[in-house]
Amino acid sequence: MNFLRGVMGGPSAGPQPSGADTIQKLCDRVASSTLLDDRRDAVRALKALSKKYRLEVGIQAMEHLVHVLQTDRSDSEIIGYALDTLYNVISNDLEEEEQEENSPKQGDDLGSQFTEIFIKQPENVTLLLTLVEEFDFHVRWPGVKLLTSLLKQQGPQVQQIILVSPMGVSRLMDLLADSREVIRNDGVLLLQQLTKSNAAIQKIVAFENAFERLLDIVTEEGNSDGGIVVEDCLLLLQNLLKNNNSNQNFFKEGSYIQRMKPWFEVGDDNCGWSAQKVTNLHLMLQLVRVLVSPTNPPGATTSCQKAMFHCGLLQQLCTILMATGVPADILTETINTVSEVIRGCQMNQDYFASVNAPSNPPRPAIVVLLMSMVNERQPFVLRCAVLYCFQCFLYKNHKGQGEIVSTLLPSTIDATGSSVSAGQLLCGGLFSTDSLSNWCAAVALAHALQENAALKEQLLRVQLATSIGNPPVSLLQQCTNILSQGSKVQTRVGLLMLLCTWLSNCSIAVTHFLHNPANVPFLTGQIAENLGEEEQLVQGLCALLLGISIYYNDNSLENYRKEKLKQLIEKRIGRENFVEKLGFISKHELYSRAAQKPQPGFSSPEHMMFDHEFTKLVKELEGVISKAIYKSSEEDKKEEEVKKTLEQHDNIVTHYKKVIREQDQELEELKQQVSTLKSQNEQLQVTVTQQVSQIQQHKDQYNLLKVQLGKDTQHHNSHGDTLQVNGIQLEEVSKLREELDDWRNRHEQLQGQLKEKDAVIENLKSLQLETGTEQSSQLSSSGGMEHSAELQKELELLRTQIQLQAAEISKLQAENQKLQAMNTAVDPALGASGAVASRNSEKEGRLLQELGELQSEVKALSEEKVSLQQQLDSSSSTVAILQDEKNKLQQEVAEAKKEQDDLLVLLADQDQKLSALRSKLKDLGMPVEDEDDIESGDQADEDEDGDEEEQD
């Protein structure tokens, strides 16, 4: 305490205020009184004095108050007074009327130093965490406020103590579930301080179900229409998600992105928004941007972007974008949010391209936004946001780039002038009198050409009508004309960035640029002059443009070959001076700012000089151009030869990759066909099994009929009682009739199933013939042989079954003959007993009728035998055809394997040559991309091609 008095300046000279004596007496009472009521009264009095005599109470009473917290926990009232007193001492939230002129600074010092004294004993913070668990309002609420104040004063130290405390963070998470809103709301403020800049605590809080609880609170409070509590919850959510990849992934996997959609539902009448609603919606938009920030890992950002599209969040944001009456700052932040939601995501970019503004006639949202960007009366931050949105729309979007450039080409320009296209707006901004519009349009057009050599060549076709009566000039020529007219620095910087992007990696554009005899003298004159500091940036960009004209020169113009341009630099500028001027770009302060993040973050229009993507281009080309200036003609020739060889090999590799992709597609198609044939084969096997079981049933019925007819024959041969024989015969004939009807029905069912089988076999034959005619170079020989063997087995099984059915039919014919013989034997016996025969003549007639029907059934079975024999012959021919197709497939597989082996050997040889050539290029100082970069670029192209096919 004496140390603290020395820090605070010690007691003032003269008599001390009466409050100091009172505080000392109260501290003695707290320390020495044995009665709880006395201690409680003393602590209450210290609380009353703690605001006015903050220093004295903190110095003399802190130790006693901590002791009270440890020993008097059974009395919630004294605990509450002690916590309130400590809060008044440590907190810097003083009443305005009690503050003096210099008290804020003194208060900050006091709060920080008293906090340091309190947390020197870590068990004090642990004790406070235990008290916060108490449900009593008079204990829990002051405990929450005191802990929040400690975190504000000494955040990292208190965070570490809570982190190592058992269940420390979990105890504080229970505050969000408290039914008393005061405690719950202050608990949110406490968690805000607790989660600041501490990833470990952020993860613990997130996995304690914080997202669910906070989103529930936001919903209960009315989303964006809620009060200050919604703002506090959103700030806490930002703490948990910002720069924390683990929590972002947990938020996405937990389907919490879908719960953000209702936040952005706005009505038709957007007038009269409260300040709190504007703040809430602003924080909600920032929370969306946290999930899709360009600084996040690409995979996590892409998955969040797709989730926002599928749940309708992007559509909701576009609705706000096109709504009327939305405040300007919300509109600006919404544009920035939509920008990052669509950046680099083809699916989202395609949707954004289809959004139309609610105008008459409808216009694309991109056109409406570009109209704001080139309008100098719009706010500066809004124009920056639109530029960022346009850049994000074109980022890795070759389809969108092509659509923008196509609006500038002669064949697609609307001759009637009824609608304004994006290309026309960009050209209008490029040549307007507003320098900021010039710069924004130039940067936007440069993004339309970014990493797209085909569009750079297409843009050379654009012709502009400068004035009535004069012939049109190309866009490239018009840019150089304006550049040479000595316009504002911002305009020239924008045009130079556009030209550098246009000419880089495009020899045809370089040739067109050099074809104008005034361009090279202008550049050399600008670089050679000794101008002021403001013009140094223009000189550096001119040096970069001239260096690109040398580096990507294909020597097609005799007067502007590489060697002659180098001699011109050496003569008029000097190589060292040229490299020095080139270095002005990367050394500029505004260059460093632009290189930090993709979003344009300029404080004023005058600071808008560099684009983020252009800084990447400068970083890539600055070194190689400096080396190219010092290279001799022989080295240039070697470099050109190596480049050509590399291009040839790259083309060969690309060709073989395309062949392999096509073969993979064919292989997939053949696999699908094989799976279809397998499923059909399984269906046929099921049908055959059913037919076998039915044939077995027919066989059993036939055996039963045969036994019964044998018994009838024995009765007739024994010449027994005629009446008894006839009675038994009539009963058995009745049974025979029933069984015969059942047998007839089953036979008809079998006949229908055989027809279905014939149709399936014909379908199988047609599918097999179609499979044989297709190119199946990648079909594995083992799979084809296995499939053919299965078909062969199936046909053998069908043949066996048909033979068995034929044998059964032969047996039925023999039994029919026996039955006829029995009938002739029975007739004499019936004639001997005339009286009985007369009575049973009607029954005998029925028996003869049944025997006739049996004979007709046997005849039908004979015809069925002939039909089955025909089917057997047809199946045999199918087997022969399938055997031929199998032999053809085996030959094609062998040829495909041989061709594949040849391709692999050729690729191996080419890889060795490529490695040798890359090593030569590295020795010559040329930048060479690694194989991993090339493969990743090819994979990205394949992914984009796949996405375009899906969209088609």
Buried (B, 14 or more C-beta within 10 A) or exposed (E): EEEBEEEBEEEEEEEEBEEBEBBBEBBEBBBEBEEEEEBBBBBBBBBBBBBEBBBBBBBBBBEBBBEBBEEBBEBBBBBBBBBBBBBBBBBBEBEEEEEEEEBEEBBEEBBBBBBEBBBEEBEBBBBBBBBBBBEEBBBBBBBBBBBBBBBBBBBEBBBBBBBEBEEBBEBBBBBBEBEBEEBBBBBBBBBBBBBBEBBEBBBBBBBBEBBEBBBBBBBEBEBBEBBEBBBBBBBBBBBBBBBBEEBBBBBBEBEBBBBBBEBBEBEEEBEEBEEBBBBBBBBBBBBBBBBBBBEBEEEBBBBBBBBBBEBEBBBBBBBBBBBEEBBEBBBBBBBBBBBBBBBBBBBBBBBBBEBBBEEEEEBBBBBBBBBBBBBBEBEBBBBBBBBBBBBBBBBBBBBBBBBBBBBBBEEEBEEEEEEBBBBBBBBBBBBBEBBBBBBBBBBBBBBBBBBBBEBBBBBBEBBBEEEEEEEEBBBBBBBBBBBBEEBBBBBBBBBBBBBBBBBBBBBBBBBBBBBBEEBBEBBBEBBBEEEEEEBBBBBBBBBBBBBBBBBBBEBEEEEBBBBBBBEBBEEBBBEEBBBBBBBBBBEBEBBEBBBEEBBBEBEEBEBBBBBBBBBEBBEEBBEBBBBBBEBEEEBBEBBEEBEEBBEEBEEBBEEBBEEBEEBEEBBEBBBEBBEEBEEBBEEBBEBBEBBBEBBEBBBEBBEEBBEBBEEBBEBBEEEEEBEEBBEBBBEBBEEBBEBBEEBEEBBEEBEEBBEEBBEBBEEBBEBBEEBBEEEBBBBBBEBBBEBBEBBBEBBEBBBEBBEBBBEBBEBBBEBBEEBEEBBEEBEEBBEEBEEBBEEBEEBBEBBEEBBEBBBEBBEBBBEBBEBBBEBBEBBEEBBEEBEEBBEBBBEBBEEBBEEBEEBEEEBEEBEEBBEEBBEBBEEBBBEBEEEEEEEEEEEEEEEBEEBEEEEE
